[in-house]
Amino acid sequence: MYLQSKKVLVLGLGISGLSTVKALNQLGAKIVVSDSKKEEELKDFFQKTQDIEFEKYLNTNDVPLEDIDLIIKSPGIEPNTLLIEDANRRNIEVITDIELAYRISPTDNIIAITGTNGKTTTTTLIGEIFKDASYNTYVAGNIGVGILWDMANAKKEDIFVIESSSFQLENTVSFKPKISLITNITPDHLNWHGNLTNYINAKKKVFKNQDTGDYTILNYDDKTIREMRKELKSNIIWFSVNEKLDNGVFIDGENIVIKEGITTIKVLSYKELQILGKHNLENVLGAVAVAFSFGINTDIIAKTLKKFPGVEHRIEYVTTIGQRKFYNDSKGTNPDSTIKAIEALDSPIILIAGGHNKGSDFNELILSFNGKVKELILMGETREVIKETAIKNGIENIHLVENMKEAVNLAYELGEDNDNILLSPACASWGMYNNFEERGQDFKDAVYGLKED
């Protein structure tokens, strides 16, 4: 994509914004940056870009668009903001970093993972498999690593494994991965997308431009995803935890197998995996399908699977204090994700939940307790909403707290030997924290603080 001397506005100066500004500078663009924060709140960004020239508009929505050629927006910025609406009226194209990364990419080796839950674990695992297969591999995107700087410096043989959120995919146009994967679909981010249909359509953009030379990996157990087959032009590889497939990746007895025509290949026993839960088994099957479709030897795949410990903030074992085990699932940012965490752990569980309200329905979450959750500790914007839902469903042991330290201290006091204390908020972190990573670290700090008391 020709960007020399084009005037490009970068909206949002977080991790993706920093990578974008560095890449645009290398590509010769004239850069304008804007962020709702004040300059003193963006010290890290300005320190890392001190040698780059750009115009800046901070702590304001009043950004002149008269001579802007292109806007690269931070994924989380909502499409109905006044600035975006003004850009649309002016026919200024608005895209996210993964779209621009595709346009400037020197490599066809792009693997894109999306879905409601499991994206980070699956993306990380796929990245590890490719690294173990001796490919020069970049793991980027919604996983917390800006993609554009790496793409601007990539080579034709490099591999890019991209965690792609619905926010990022919403503003893609030509984005076309060689391999796409959808882990699952459940309602999420409805306040941002407006409704479930819009959310699903954003996810579908991961395969929209794929053709007969590409692969799409899909979860057969998800009815919403199964119905997408009619819209696909690419080669489909199904995976399933529940069904034995005619072709695809599935469970046979206790073995993970790949079936292709009349050939069945055993990869390994799922009992050899380190990561917990049925949902993680789904993530593993999807990763196996991606690696196999690329031609990676199953011995290498199995070796990586055996040693993979999971990812931070996703049912992450923290420590044991007073015979109570603490698990950090701050990545559980929606009800379905928290349900999967509850399913993965043994009872009794003390659950710490609550956070930013994304318009989720918490009925299924409460029903999933099924006697496993003995105490419910709630904080954040949604605590009253979840409490009301819990009471309606017959849950009585509910406690409201103001902050994470109070939640952790109370959980320990309520706990007994062999209890599992689980942070799995079922909500976004916004309002109390900048991101789920910060929230998870606060939880771990509070847990380790118990040892010091």
N, C-alpha and C positions, 0 to 999 in steps of 0.2 A: 504494500500500500504506500503510495507516494505522500509523504508528510513533510518534505523539505519546505520550510517557510510557511506551512499551514498553521493557522492559529487555532490551538486546541485548548479547550477549557477542561481542567481536571476538577471534578466535584468530589470532595471528601479526601482528606489527607491522612488516612490510616495506612495500614500495611499495603493494601493494593495501590493507594494513591502515591506512596513513596516509590514503589516499583515502576509505576506508570510514568511519573515525572522523570525518573532517571532514563527510562527507555526513550521517551519522547525527545529528551535532550540529545541523546545519541543519534536519533533519527532526523534531527535538524528542524524540529517543529518550534514554533513560537508558543510558549507555554503561559497559560493563565491558570492560577489555582484559586480555589474557593473552599472555605470550610465554615461551619457554623460556630466553631470554637474561636476563642481569642488567641492572639499570637503567643502569649505566655503559656497557653495550654498545649502548644504545638512545638515546643522547644526541640524535641527529638527530631521532628521532621526537618525543621530549618537547619539544625546542626548537620544533618546528613545531606542536605542539598545546598550548602553554602556556596558551592562553586558553580551553581546552575542559575541562570538568569530567568526570571519569570515575574509576571504581574501577580499581585495577590489581593484578594477581597475576602476579609475575614470577619466573622461575627455579623454577617449581613446577607440578605437575600438580593440585594441590589447590585447585580452583576451585569454590566453592559454586554449585550449579545450581538450588537450590530455587525461586527466583523469576525465573529467566531465561525470557524469552518466545521468543527467537530467537538462533541462533548463526550468525555469519558467519565462516567459517574460511578461513585462507590456503590456496590450492589445494594446496600441497605437503604439508600435514598429512595423514598416512595415516588411512584410515577406521577402522582397528582400534586406534587409540589409546584408552586407558582413558577419557579424558574424553569422546570422541565416543561410545563404547559406552554410557557412563553417560547421556549425553543421549538416545540412542536409546531406552533403557529408560524414560526419563521422558517420552517422546513430545515432546521439544523438537526443533523443526525445525532441521536443519543445512543451510545453503546456502552457496554461494560468491558473490563480489561480482557476477558477471555475471547471476546469477539475480535478486538484489535490484535491480540496475540495470534489468533488464527490467521488474520490477514497478513501479518508480517512473518509467519512461520516458515523457516527453511526446511522443516521436516513434516512428513506425513504421519509420523508415529505419535499420534495424539490419542490418548485413551481418556474418556470422560465418564465420570461416575456421578450419578444423581440418585434421588430418592428421598423419602422423608426421613428415614433413620438408617444408620449403618454406613453412611457415606465416608466418614472419616476413617473408621476401622478398615473398610474395604479398600479405600484409596491407599492407606498406609501399607496394608498387606500386599497389594499389587505392586506398589513401589519396591518393597523388599524383595519380592520374587524376581522382578526384573533386574534389580541390583545384583542379586545372587546369581543371576544368569549372565552377569558381566556386561550388561548394557549400561551406558552412561544415562542415568535416569534422573529426571527432575519431578518431584512431587510438589504440586502447587495448587493454587486456587483458593477455594473456601476453607481449606485446611489451615489457613493462617500464613501462607507464604505467597506473596505477590508473584504473578507469573511473567509479567511483561519484560522485566529486566533480564531474566534468564532466557526468555524467548528471543529477545533482541541479540543475544550473544550465543545462540544455539547453533549446532551443526546438523547437517542432513540426517545423520545416523542416530541422533539423540532421541530419547523417549520422554514424552511428557504425560504424566498421570495427573489428571486434573479433577479435584473435587468440585463439582459444579452445582451451586445452589439454584433454587428457583429464581432468586433475585438476579443472579448473574445471567441465567439463561433467558430471562424475560426480554433483555435488550440485546439478544443476538440476532443476526441476520443471515450470515453465510457460514457460521460456525459448523464444522463438519469433522468430527473425530473419525479415526480409522476404526476404533472400537468404542461403543457406548455401553453403559450398564445402568439399569434402573433397579435399585434394591427393593423398593416397596413404595406404596402410596397410601397415606392416611391424611386426613385433614390437618393442615398446618398453615400458619401465616395467612389465615383468611382475612385478617384485618388489613394486610398489605395488598394482597391480590384481589380482594373484593368478594370472591366466592371460590368454591371448590373447583369449579370448571376452569376458571382462569389459572388456578394453581396447577392443575393437571396439565393444561395446555403449555404452561411454562416448562414443565418437566419434559414434555414431549419434544421440545426443541432440541434436546440432546441427540435425537435421531432424525429430525426433520429433513436434513440435507444429505443424509447418508444414502448410498446407492448399492448396487449389487457387488461392488468390490469391498464393502465394509461389513462389520459384524455388530450385532446388537445382542447384548446379554440380558435376559429377562427372567424375573421371578415367576415361575409357573403357578406358585401357590397364591399369588395375589390376583384376584379376579379383575380388578381395574386394569392391571398390567396385561393380563391375558387378552383383554379386549383390544389392546393396542395393535395386535398382530396385523389387523386389516390395513393399518396405515403405514406399514413398514415396507421399504424397498430393499433393505439390507438383508443379510443372512442372519437368521435368528438362532441363538443357542439358548435353550431353556435350562434353568436349574430348579431343583425342587428338594425340599426336606421331607415332604409328605408323600410324593408319588414316585413310582419307578417309571421313568420316561423311555419312550422308544428311541429317542436321541437326546443327548444332553448330559448334565451333571446332576447326580442324585445320590441318595443313600441306599445301599443294598446291605441289609443286615446292620453291621456296625461300620461298614466301609464306605468311603467316598469313592464313587466310580464315575468314569466318563464312558458314555456309550455313543459310538459313531458307526452307524450302519450295523454290521454284524459283529463289530469289534467292541469289546468291553475292557476297559483298562482300570485296574485298581490303583488308586493314588495312595491312600493310607486309611487307617482306622480313625474315626473321629475321636476315639478315646485317647489318641495321642496328641490332641490339641491342648494348648494351655488356656485358651480363652473360654469363658463360661457362657452358657445359654444357647437356646435354640436359635435366637436371632443372630448370634455370632456364627452359628453353623451355616445359616443362610449367607452371611457375608463371605465366609470361606468358600462356599460353592460358587458364588459369583466370581470371586477372585480366581478360582481354578479355571472357570470357563474362559475368562479373559486371557489368562496366561496360555492355556491350551490353544485358543484360537490364534494366538500370535506365533505358536510353534515352539514354545518352551518345553523342554523335556520334563516329564512327570516326576522324575527323580529329584530334579531341582525344586519343583513345586512342593513336593512332599517334605524335603529338607527344610524349606523356609517355613512351612506350616507348623512343623514340630517345634520350632524354636520361637515362633512369634508370640510375644507376651501380651498383645493388645495395645491400646493407646491410652495415654493419660486422659483422665476425666471421663472415661467410659467404663463403668463398673470396675474402677481401679481400686484394688486392695491397698489400703493406706497403712494400717497397723492394728495390733490388738492391745487393748488396755483393759485391765480388770476382767479378762476373758470375754470382752465385747469386741467384735470385729467391726472395723470402720471401712466403708466403701464410698469412694468418690465417683458419683455419676452425674457431675455437673453438666455433661454433654446431653443429658436427658432434658431436652428443651420443649418437649410436647408430651401429652398424655400417653401416646402409644409407646414412646421410647421408655417412659417410666414403667409402664406395664411390663415391658420386656425385661427390665432390670429386676423387678419384683419376681418374675417367673424364674429368673436365673439364680436367685439366692434361696437358700433354705430358710424356713421360718424358725423362730419368730424374728420379725423385722420391725425396727423402729424407723419410720420414714420421715425425712425432712424434705418438705416440698414448698412450692410457691415462688412467685416472682412476677414478671411482667405479663400482663393480660394480652394474649394474642387472639382472643375470641374463641378459645377452645372450650369444648364440652368435657367436663370432668366425670361424667356418670360412669363411663366404661372403666376409667381409672379406679374409682372407688369400688366398683363391682369386682375388679380384678384382685382386690385384697384377699378375698376368699379365706379369711381366717389367718392369713400369713402375717398381716400388719397388725401388731398389737398396740402401737401408739402412733399417732399422726401429729407431727409438729409442723406448723405452717408459718410462713413469713411472706413479706412482700405484698404487692398490689392485689394479688389473687387470693390472699389468705381467707378473706371472708366468703368469697365465691366458692372456694373448695370446701370450706367448713360447712356452708349451707348444703352443698351437694352431699357431703359425707353424712350429715345429720339425717337428711331425707332417706339415705340408704342404710340407716341403722347403726352408723359408727358413732361411738360415744367418747372414746379416749382421744380427744382433740385438744391441742395446746397451741396458742398463738404467741409468737415471739417477735421481737423487734429486729434482731440481727443474727448473724451466723454464730457468733460466740455464744450467745444466749441459747441458740438452738442446740449446739453441740453439747454444752454443759447440761442442759435439760435432758437430752437424749442419754447421756451417760448416767445421770441420776435415776432415770426411769428404767434403765437397762439392768439386765441380770446376766449371769454366766451364759455364754453361747448365743447371746443375741447378736443379730447383724444390724448395725446402725448404718443406714443408707441415705446419703444425699442424692436425691433424684428429683429435681424441682418440677418437672412436667411443664415448665414455663421458661421463657427467655430470661436472661439476666438483667436486661435493661432496667434502669431506674435505681437499682441497688449497686450494679457493677457495670463496667464497660463491656464485658464479654464473659462467656461461660468459663474461660480459662482463669480469669481473675476470681470468679466466684469459687471455682474448685480449689484454687490455691488458698483462699480465705478459709475454706472448710478444713483443708489439711493443716493450716497454721493453727486453727482452733483446736483440732484434734491433738496435735503435738503439744499444744499448750496445756492440755490435761495432764501430760506426763510431768510438766514442770511445776504444776500446782501442788 
